[in-house]
Amino acid sequence: MKLKYATANLEFVNEESFRKSPVGRLVPIQVEEGGKSVDHVAFVPSPLPEEIQLRPAAWTAAIDAGHRLGRLDAIARELLPNPTLVSRPTIRREAVSTSALEGTFAPAAEVLSSEVDEDRPRSQAVVEVLNFIRATEHGIERLRDLPVCTRLACELQEILVRGTPSEDWQTGRVRETQVIIGPYKGCSVREAHFIPPPAGQHLTDGLTAWERWIHGATDLHPVIRVALSHYQFEALHPFTDGNGRIGRLLAILQLIEYRLLGEPLINLSPYFEVRADQYRHLLREVSATGSFDDWVQFVCEALAAQAIDGEARIRDLLGWRDGKLALLKKERVKGVALDVTAKLIEHPSVTVKAVAEAHHVTNQAANSAVARLVQLGVLEEVTGRSYNRVFQAPAVLDILFRPTRAT
């Protein structure tokens, strides 16, 4: 059995760390490495429990997260006539951050420009981030008739790795080969930090149990269910690539399915990105010790912090928009330029062609509107070209992609 590798910056942990785990077991595997057959073991997580004992601090964090998410959702409904004004850029922030967490770095401005710039060459990193955006939009649409499940996860993974070096015969399917998580690509199975279940019955049974648990009758708080199911998905590691990004996307989709949010108004990955070692350490510690307390508290604190941050961004974006519209009216700007400005928090990158199509005006009218917005400092040109130029609202990008404020 050939191996696929994932990398993680974690301290070395051998199989003894998992041998006495109360939430899983080790099973023998045989892999091909360097032309030789190597005997080793993989970790198979037990099905998630229907009841769980947690420290008061974890329960408190869960209750606070639920409250903060409810407040964010209510504020979005109150302040936004159309929640996509903010959910669309939020998806793009998540795409940039979740990819960075896996070692794929693409500047946010470049990603947004690539969406509207037909002539711009796309780096591999940008392709992967754009794929995540498409996967997210697909997942939100599919929630109308398909719950969070293995089938949906497969659909998302197929979109995520399409056109990347990871695309292969297993794309969009539960893996049929062994994967390992190690310190670098191509590391030995004996250097691995964590070895998920072998392909076959162990993996498929685990996914079936995971899927049933997500939708089963339970008295657990929804945010605790999100935290536990994310752990389980990562422990199962059902794909040859993209497990972390798909797992975090599924967590957002669960928040929507559980009706904690009406739209993807929250970014989890920026919180995890600056705490990457802690995030991965706590995931692995659940498998090693069987204690969910620290992991649940960590995820719930992330949800609460990001809900607070999401609310602040909504208010700041609306404040910027209203301020600019007031400025334009003071300058006696009318028509298309006002309409463009009103939607810049949703579409902070534009072209003259896109403006003409979106607002049903001629290219000349669109060009005049964009030129006026550049003159007033609302937009700036970012390509340096004299044709097919791309314009961005830098202040909007600053709000969207600034670091999460400490809480």
Disulfide bonds with the S-S distance in Angstrom:
none
